[in-house]
Amino acid sequence: MIDVKKPVTLKTIFIIALPMVISQATETVMLFTDRFFLSLLGKNYITAAMSGGLSSYVFSSLFSGSIGYANALVAQYYGAKKYNQCFRATGQGLWLSLFCYPLCLGFIPFVHWFFKWAGHSPSQVELEFTYFRILMSGSILAFIRSSLSGYYIGIGKTSVVMTSNILGMIANIPLNYLFIFGFGNIPAMGIRGAAFGTLGGSLLSCIFLASALPLDSLFKTYKGGRIKLWGLNKEIMKKLLTYGVPAGAEVFVNVFLFNFFVQLMYSYSEDVAAAVTITFNYDLVSFIPLIGFSLAVTALTGQQMGSGNIEGAKKATMLVLKLTYVYASIMVLVFLLGADFLVKIFSMGFTANDLEVLPLARLMLRLASIYLLADGTQLVFAGSLRGAGDTRWVMYISVILHIIMVSGTYVMIKVLHIHPVGVWLYFIGFVLSLGIAMFLRYKTGYWQKIRIVQKEK
């Protein structure tokens, strides 16, 4: 476990951050492999996976974002040496998972209408809704993973989360291949198989996280049989909702608006939709590991704030930011120098008529390198602010900028009929402004005054 009394060092950052980056990298590998397999069936399949998968994330994110705030809450209790409350916070996340699941399922009919409203072809709607419906039906697994992962992240044992994600990835890749293409007595299920394979990997991750908990040294010290760790606790549930709902609402609104942006880009043509999908597939390769840095800095800031060490929280944030810039700079070079090769990987299943997609995809991918450092900036500072409890302002900043971005995109595409590259440049400007805004909010220092829990004396 991390000793919050000791000064935050680069070694401390690596202990927490590196496993989280690897954990998120496994998510990248699973998404990439899933969509690569589907690309072998044709360009409409990877577009459907992007649209259906993103929509699934949108409509589960309100709940998973709120549940996932258990990470910061556990970290604050851990820093304050209120160890039994770490388990109680995790328990509230599990209860919230059960409450939210039926609500999540209620979104399914609405999304079918949304795909039709967006102007997608009937065949495209059928593919993307099939993928979406299966993933949403298994969303309870994502909620449970988020709550259990939050415990391990909060106390600094991120290697447990890393192991669970690696196991999920090991199961996910062969399951996807078997279910998509079929083998022996297993029928080829196409895009349905991709969704089932994803849920199979998620289920294995949940089983590992749950089975590892009784073996945890902190858990052995505070056994659930001795104190009521897993029952409903009004005080902690109130904190989880007070600080977690803004975090969840931020993710929900932002990803919903981002999904709206993607659907607007898809409305140009199937070729533009395919180019956008290829670009964002690689964007995810860079973005998802950055989420690992964000989760790590949330935990580190929470621990330091819980122990009353504001300077330690500042130092942790700056060290994580430096590591983030190193990673993002590498990805900039990959996007700039490797665009041709990267785009060709996703065109292996395309017909001769589909190859017109490639020049636009290469250009968009190279332009995407412009905003990678800004993406890292906004994720690190937003993660630090959440760890301190400044979730409402993070929500305000992010939601307002996303609304401006989507509104401008709608006018550019539907009214002014701007070329897709022009809209893409506008999107890049939005990401840059988001990075600047989160940095400025952090510099105000308001987050230093927030106290979620009081330090144990």
C-alpha positions as CSV (number, residue, x, y, z in Angstrom):
1,M,0.0,0.0,0.0
2,I,1.0,3.6,-0.5
3,D,2.2,5.5,2.6
4,V,0.6,8.9,2.3
5,K,2.9,10.3,4.9
6,K,5.9,10.0,2.6
7,P,6.6,12.7,0.0
8,V,5.2,12.0,-3.5
9,T,8.0,10.9,-5.8
10,L,8.2,9.7,-9.3
11,K,8.4,6.1,-8.0
12,T,5.1,6.7,-6.2
13,I,3.6,7.9,-9.4
14,F,4.8,4.9,-11.3
15,I,3.5,2.5,-8.7
16,I,0.0,3.9,-9.2
17,A,0.0,5.3,-12.7
18,L,1.8,2.7,-14.8
19,P,-0.6,-0.1,-14.0
20,M,-3.5,2.2,-14.8
21,V,-2.0,3.1,-18.1
22,I,-1.5,-0.6,-18.9
23,S,-5.0,-1.3,-17.7
24,Q,-6.5,1.3,-20.1
25,A,-4.1,0.1,-22.8
26,T,-5.8,-3.4,-22.6
27,E,-9.1,-1.6,-23.3
28,T,-7.5,-0.1,-26.3
29,V,-6.3,-3.4,-27.5
30,M,-9.8,-5.0,-27.1
31,L,-11.5,-2.1,-29.0
32,F,-8.9,-2.1,-31.7
33,T,-9.0,-5.9,-32.2
34,D,-12.8,-5.9,-32.1
35,R,-13.0,-3.3,-34.8
36,F,-10.2,-4.8,-36.9
37,F,-12.0,-8.2,-37.0
38,L,-15.3,-6.4,-38.0
39,S,-13.4,-4.4,-40.7
40,L,-12.7,-7.7,-42.4
41,L,-16.5,-7.9,-42.9
42,G,-16.7,-4.5,-44.6
43,K,-16.7,-0.7,-43.8
44,N,-20.3,-0.7,-42.6
45,Y,-19.4,-3.1,-39.7
46,I,-16.6,-0.9,-38.2
47,T,-18.9,2.1,-38.5
48,A,-21.7,0.3,-36.8
49,A,-19.3,-0.9,-34.0
50,M,-18.1,2.7,-33.5
51,S,-21.7,4.1,-33.5
52,G,-23.3,1.3,-31.4
53,G,-20.3,1.0,-29.0
54,L,-20.1,4.8,-28.4
55,S,-23.9,5.0,-27.9
56,S,-23.7,2.2,-25.3
57,Y,-20.9,4.1,-23.5
58,V,-23.0,7.3,-23.6
59,F,-26.1,5.9,-22.0
60,S,-24.3,3.9,-19.3
61,S,-21.8,6.7,-18.5
62,L,-24.2,8.7,-16.4
63,F,-24.3,5.8,-14.0
64,S,-20.8,4.4,-14.4
65,G,-19.4,7.9,-13.9
66,S,-21.3,8.4,-10.7
67,I,-20.4,4.9,-9.4
68,G,-16.8,5.3,-10.5
69,Y,-16.4,8.3,-8.1
70,A,-15.9,5.7,-5.5
71,N,-12.3,5.8,-6.6
72,A,-11.8,9.4,-5.2
73,L,-14.0,8.7,-2.2
74,V,-12.0,5.6,-1.2
75,A,-8.7,7.6,-1.8
76,Q,-9.9,10.4,0.5
77,Y,-10.9,7.9,3.3
78,Y,-7.6,6.1,2.8
79,G,-5.6,9.3,3.1
80,A,-7.6,10.2,6.3
81,K,-6.8,6.7,7.7
82,K,-10.5,5.8,7.9
83,Y,-9.9,2.4,6.3
84,N,-13.3,0.8,7.2
85,Q,-15.0,3.6,5.3
86,C,-13.0,2.6,2.2
87,F,-15.1,-0.6,2.1
88,R,-18.3,1.1,2.9
89,A,-17.7,3.5,0.0
90,T,-17.1,0.5,-2.3
91,G,-20.3,-1.1,-1.0
92,Q,-22.3,2.0,-1.8
93,G,-21.0,1.8,-5.3
94,L,-22.2,-1.8,-5.6
95,W,-25.6,-0.8,-4.3
96,L,-25.8,2.1,-6.7
97,S,-24.9,-0.4,-9.5
98,L,-28.0,-2.4,-8.8
99,F,-30.2,0.6,-8.6
100,C,-29.0,2.1,-11.8
101,Y,-29.1,-1.0,-14.0
102,P,-32.9,-1.0,-14.7
103,L,-32.7,2.7,-15.5
104,C,-29.9,2.0,-18.0
105,L,-32.0,-0.6,-19.8
106,G,-34.8,2.0,-20.2
107,F,-32.6,3.9,-22.7
108,I,-32.6,1.0,-25.3
109,P,-35.8,1.9,-27.2
110,F,-34.8,5.6,-27.4
111,V,-31.5,4.9,-29.1
112,H,-33.2,2.9,-31.9
113,W,-35.2,5.9,-32.7
114,F,-32.1,8.1,-32.4
115,F,-30.2,6.1,-35.1
116,K,-33.2,6.5,-37.4
117,W,-33.5,10.2,-36.7
118,A,-29.8,10.7,-37.5
119,G,-30.5,9.6,-41.0
120,H,-28.6,6.3,-41.0
121,S,-29.5,3.7,-43.6
122,P,-31.8,0.9,-42.5
123,S,-29.0,-1.7,-42.9
124,Q,-26.7,0.5,-40.8
125,V,-29.4,1.0,-38.1
126,E,-29.9,-2.8,-37.8
127,L,-26.1,-3.4,-37.3
128,E,-25.4,-0.6,-34.9
129,F,-28.5,-1.2,-32.8
130,T,-27.8,-4.9,-32.5
131,Y,-24.4,-4.1,-31.2
132,F,-25.7,-1.4,-28.9
133,R,-28.6,-3.5,-27.4
134,I,-26.3,-6.4,-26.4
135,L,-23.7,-4.2,-24.8
136,M,-26.4,-2.3,-22.9
137,S,-27.9,-5.5,-21.6
138,G,-24.6,-6.3,-20.0
139,S,-24.0,-2.9,-18.6
140,I,-24.3,-4.2,-15.1
141,L,-20.9,-5.7,-15.5
142,A,-19.3,-2.3,-16.3
143,F,-20.9,-0.9,-13.2
144,I,-19.6,-3.6,-10.9
145,R,-16.1,-3.3,-12.5
146,S,-16.2,0.4,-11.9
147,S,-17.1,0.1,-8.2
148,L,-14.6,-2.7,-7.4
149,S,-11.8,-1.1,-9.4
150,G,-12.4,2.1,-7.5
151,Y,-11.5,0.4,-4.3
152,Y,-8.1,-0.8,-5.5
153,I,-7.3,2.4,-7.3
154,G,-8.3,4.5,-4.3
155,I,-5.9,2.6,-1.9
156,G,-3.1,2.5,-4.5
157,K,-3.2,-1.2,-5.5
158,T,-3.7,-0.5,-9.2
159,S,-1.8,-3.6,-10.1
160,V,-4.9,-5.6,-9.2
161,V,-7.0,-3.6,-11.6
162,M,-4.3,-4.1,-14.3
163,T,-4.3,-7.9,-13.8
164,S,-8.1,-8.0,-14.1
165,N,-8.0,-6.0,-17.3
166,I,-5.3,-8.2,-18.8
167,L,-7.4,-11.3,-18.0
168,G,-10.4,-9.6,-19.6
169,M,-8.3,-8.8,-22.7
170,I,-7.0,-12.4,-22.9
171,A,-10.5,-13.7,-22.9
172,N,-12.0,-11.0,-25.1
173,I,-9.8,-11.4,-28.2
174,P,-10.3,-15.1,-28.8
175,L,-14.0,-14.9,-27.9
176,N,-14.4,-12.0,-30.4
177,Y,-12.8,-14.0,-33.1
178,L,-14.8,-17.2,-32.4
179,F,-18.1,-15.4,-32.1
180,I,-17.6,-13.1,-35.1
181,F,-16.3,-15.6,-37.6
182,G,-17.4,-18.9,-36.0
183,F,-15.4,-22.1,-35.6
184,G,-16.5,-25.8,-35.5
185,N,-19.9,-25.9,-33.8
186,I,-19.8,-22.2,-32.9
187,P,-21.8,-20.3,-35.6
188,A,-20.6,-17.1,-37.1
189,M,-22.5,-14.3,-35.4
190,G,-20.9,-11.2,-37.0
191,I,-21.5,-8.0,-35.0
192,R,-23.5,-9.9,-32.4
193,G,-20.5,-12.0,-31.7
194,A,-18.3,-9.0,-31.2
195,A,-20.7,-7.7,-28.5
196,F,-20.9,-11.1,-26.8
197,G,-17.1,-11.4,-26.8
198,T,-16.7,-8.0,-25.2
199,L,-19.2,-9.0,-22.4
200,G,-17.3,-12.2,-21.8
201,G,-14.1,-10.4,-21.1
202,S,-15.9,-8.0,-18.8
203,L,-17.4,-10.8,-16.9
204,L,-14.0,-12.4,-16.3
205,S,-12.6,-9.1,-15.0
206,C,-15.5,-8.8,-12.5
207,I,-14.9,-12.3,-11.2
208,F,-11.2,-11.6,-10.6
209,L,-11.8,-8.3,-8.8
210,A,-14.4,-9.8,-6.5
211,S,-12.4,-12.9,-5.8
212,A,-9.3,-10.8,-5.0
213,L,-11.0,-8.7,-2.3
214,P,-11.1,-11.3,0.5
215,L,-7.3,-11.7,0.0
216,D,-6.6,-8.0,0.4
217,S,-4.5,-7.2,3.5
218,L,-6.7,-4.2,4.4
219,F,-9.8,-6.2,4.0
220,K,-8.5,-8.9,6.3
221,T,-8.0,-6.3,9.0
222,Y,-11.5,-4.9,8.7
223,K,-13.7,-7.9,8.1
224,G,-17.2,-7.4,6.9
225,G,-18.6,-9.8,9.5
226,R,-17.3,-7.6,12.4
227,I,-18.7,-4.3,11.1
228,K,-21.4,-3.6,8.6
229,L,-19.3,-2.7,5.7
230,W,-21.6,-3.7,2.9
231,G,-25.0,-2.4,4.0
232,L,-26.5,0.9,2.8
233,N,-24.9,3.8,4.5
234,K,-26.8,7.1,4.1
235,E,-23.9,9.4,4.9
236,I,-21.5,7.8,2.4
237,M,-24.1,7.3,-0.2
238,K,-24.9,11.0,0.1
239,K,-21.3,11.9,-0.5
240,L,-21.1,9.5,-3.4
241,L,-24.1,11.1,-5.0
242,T,-23.2,14.7,-4.1
243,Y,-19.8,14.4,-5.8
244,G,-20.3,11.5,-8.1
245,V,-23.5,12.6,-9.9
246,P,-21.8,15.8,-11.3
247,A,-18.9,13.6,-12.4
248,G,-21.3,11.1,-14.0
249,A,-23.4,13.9,-15.5
250,E,-20.3,15.4,-17.0
251,V,-19.3,12.1,-18.7
252,F,-22.8,11.5,-19.9
253,V,-23.4,14.9,-21.4
254,N,-20.0,15.1,-22.9
255,V,-20.0,11.7,-24.5
256,F,-23.6,12.2,-25.6
257,L,-22.6,15.4,-27.3
258,F,-19.5,13.8,-28.7
259,N,-21.6,11.0,-30.1
260,F,-23.9,13.6,-31.6
261,F,-20.8,15.1,-33.3
262,V,-19.9,11.7,-34.6
263,Q,-23.4,11.1,-36.0
264,L,-23.3,14.5,-37.7
265,M,-20.0,13.6,-39.3
266,Y,-21.5,10.3,-40.4
267,S,-24.3,12.2,-42.2
268,Y,-21.9,13.4,-44.9
269,S,-21.6,10.0,-46.5
270,E,-20.5,6.4,-45.9
271,D,-17.0,7.3,-47.0
272,V,-16.7,10.1,-44.5
273,A,-18.2,7.9,-41.8
274,A,-15.6,5.3,-42.5
275,A,-12.7,7.8,-42.5
276,V,-14.0,9.3,-39.2
277,T,-14.3,5.8,-37.7
278,I,-10.7,4.9,-38.7
279,T,-9.4,8.1,-37.2
280,F,-11.2,7.8,-33.9
281,N,-10.1,4.2,-33.6
282,Y,-6.5,5.4,-33.5
283,D,-7.5,8.4,-31.4
284,L,-8.7,5.9,-28.8
285,V,-5.3,4.2,-28.9
286,S,-3.8,7.4,-27.6
287,F,-6.8,8.6,-25.5
288,I,-7.7,5.6,-23.5
289,P,-4.2,5.1,-21.9
290,L,-4.4,8.9,-21.0
291,I,-7.5,8.0,-19.0
292,G,-5.2,5.8,-16.9
293,F,-3.1,8.9,-16.0
294,S,-6.4,10.7,-15.1
295,L,-7.6,7.9,-12.9
296,A,-4.2,7.7,-11.2
297,V,-4.0,11.5,-10.5
298,T,-7.6,11.3,-9.1
299,A,-6.5,8.7,-6.6
300,L,-3.2,10.4,-5.7
301,T,-4.9,13.8,-5.2
302,G,-7.7,12.2,-3.2
303,Q,-5.1,10.5,-0.9
304,Q,-3.1,13.6,-0.4
305,M,-6.2,15.8,0.2
306,G,-7.6,13.2,2.7
307,S,-4.4,13.4,4.6
308,G,-4.4,17.2,4.5
309,N,-1.3,17.5,2.3
310,I,-2.2,20.1,-0.4
311,E,1.5,20.4,-1.5
312,G,1.6,16.7,-2.0
313,A,-1.5,16.9,-4.2
314,K,0.1,19.6,-6.3
315,K,3.4,17.7,-6.7
316,A,1.5,14.5,-7.7
317,T,-0.4,16.4,-10.3
318,M,2.7,17.9,-11.9
319,L,4.6,14.6,-12.0
320,V,1.7,12.8,-13.6
321,L,1.4,15.7,-16.1
322,K,5.0,15.3,-17.1
323,L,4.6,11.6,-17.7
324,T,1.5,12.3,-19.7
325,Y,3.4,14.7,-22.0
326,V,6.0,12.1,-22.6
327,Y,3.4,9.5,-23.7
328,A,1.4,12.0,-25.8
329,S,4.6,13.2,-27.6
330,I,5.3,9.7,-28.6
331,M,1.8,9.3,-30.0
332,V,2.2,12.6,-31.9
333,L,5.1,11.1,-33.8
334,V,3.3,7.9,-34.4
335,F,0.3,9.7,-35.9
336,L,2.5,12.0,-38.1
337,L,4.9,9.5,-39.4
338,G,2.8,6.3,-39.5
339,A,-0.5,7.6,-40.9
340,D,-0.2,5.7,-44.2
341,F,0.5,2.3,-42.5
342,L,-2.1,2.8,-39.8
343,V,-4.9,3.6,-42.2
344,K,-4.1,0.6,-44.4
345,I,-4.6,-1.8,-41.5
346,F,-8.3,-0.9,-41.4
347,S,-8.7,-1.1,-45.2
348,M,-7.9,-4.8,-45.6
349,G,-11.5,-5.7,-45.9
350,F,-12.5,-2.8,-48.1
351,T,-13.5,-3.2,-51.8
352,A,-11.8,-1.3,-54.6
353,N,-14.6,1.4,-54.5
354,D,-14.0,1.9,-50.8
355,L,-10.4,2.9,-51.1
356,E,-11.4,6.6,-51.7
357,V,-11.8,6.7,-47.9
358,L,-8.1,6.4,-47.3
359,P,-6.8,9.9,-48.3
360,L,-9.3,11.6,-46.0
361,A,-8.5,9.2,-43.1
362,R,-4.8,9.8,-43.5
363,L,-5.3,13.6,-43.4
364,M,-7.6,13.5,-40.4
365,L,-5.2,11.2,-38.5
366,R,-2.2,13.5,-39.0
367,L,-4.3,16.6,-38.0
368,A,-5.4,14.7,-34.8
369,S,-1.8,14.8,-33.6
370,I,-2.3,18.6,-33.0
371,Y,-4.5,18.0,-30.0
372,L,-2.9,15.1,-28.2
373,L,-1.0,17.2,-25.7
374,A,-4.1,19.3,-25.0
375,D,-6.1,16.1,-24.4
376,G,-3.5,15.0,-21.9
377,T,-3.6,18.4,-20.2
378,Q,-7.4,18.4,-19.7
379,L,-7.5,14.8,-18.5
380,V,-4.8,15.3,-15.9
381,F,-6.1,18.6,-14.5
382,A,-9.7,17.4,-14.6
383,G,-8.7,14.2,-12.8
384,S,-6.9,16.1,-10.1
385,L,-9.9,18.4,-9.6
386,R,-12.2,15.4,-9.3
387,G,-9.9,13.9,-6.7
388,A,-10.1,17.0,-4.6
389,G,-13.9,17.1,-5.0
390,D,-14.2,20.0,-7.5
391,T,-16.6,17.9,-9.7
392,R,-19.2,20.6,-10.4
393,W,-16.9,23.1,-12.0
394,V,-15.2,20.4,-14.0
395,M,-18.7,19.5,-15.2
396,Y,-19.6,23.1,-16.0
397,I,-16.5,23.8,-18.0
398,S,-16.6,20.6,-20.0
399,V,-20.3,20.6,-20.7
400,I,-20.4,24.2,-21.9
401,L,-17.5,23.7,-24.2
402,H,-19.0,20.5,-25.6
403,I,-22.3,22.3,-26.3
404,I,-20.5,25.1,-28.1
405,M,-18.6,22.5,-30.1
406,V,-21.7,20.5,-31.2
407,S,-23.7,23.6,-31.9
408,G,-21.0,24.9,-34.2
409,T,-20.6,21.5,-35.9
410,Y,-24.3,21.4,-36.6
411,V,-24.3,24.8,-38.3
412,M,-21.1,24.1,-40.2
413,I,-22.5,20.8,-41.6
414,K,-26.2,21.3,-42.0
415,V,-26.4,25.1,-42.7
416,L,-23.1,26.1,-44.2
417,H,-22.1,22.7,-45.7
418,I,-18.5,23.1,-44.8
419,H,-16.0,20.4,-46.0
420,P,-15.4,17.6,-43.5
421,V,-11.7,18.8,-43.0
422,G,-13.0,22.2,-42.0
423,V,-15.2,20.7,-39.3
424,W,-12.3,18.5,-38.2
425,L,-10.2,21.6,-37.7
426,Y,-13.0,23.1,-35.6
427,F,-13.1,20.0,-33.4
428,I,-9.3,20.3,-32.9
429,G,-9.8,23.8,-31.7
430,F,-12.4,22.6,-29.2
431,V,-10.0,20.1,-27.6
432,L,-7.3,22.8,-27.3
433,S,-9.7,25.1,-25.6
434,L,-10.7,22.3,-23.2
435,G,-7.1,21.8,-22.1
436,I,-6.7,25.5,-21.5
437,A,-9.9,25.8,-19.5
438,M,-9.1,22.9,-17.2
439,F,-5.6,24.3,-16.5
440,L,-7.1,27.7,-15.6
441,R,-9.6,26.2,-13.3
442,Y,-6.8,24.3,-11.5
443,K,-4.7,27.4,-11.2
444,T,-7.5,29.3,-9.3
445,G,-6.7,27.0,-6.3
446,Y,-10.4,26.7,-5.3
447,W,-10.0,22.9,-5.1
448,Q,-7.6,23.4,-2.2
449,K,-10.5,24.6,0.1
450,I,-12.7,21.5,-0.4
451,R,-12.9,18.9,2.4
452,I,-14.8,15.7,1.6
453,V,-13.6,13.9,4.7
454,Q,-11.7,14.9,7.8
455,K,-8.3,13.5,8.6
456,E,-8.1,10.9,11.4
457,K,-6.2,12.2,14.4
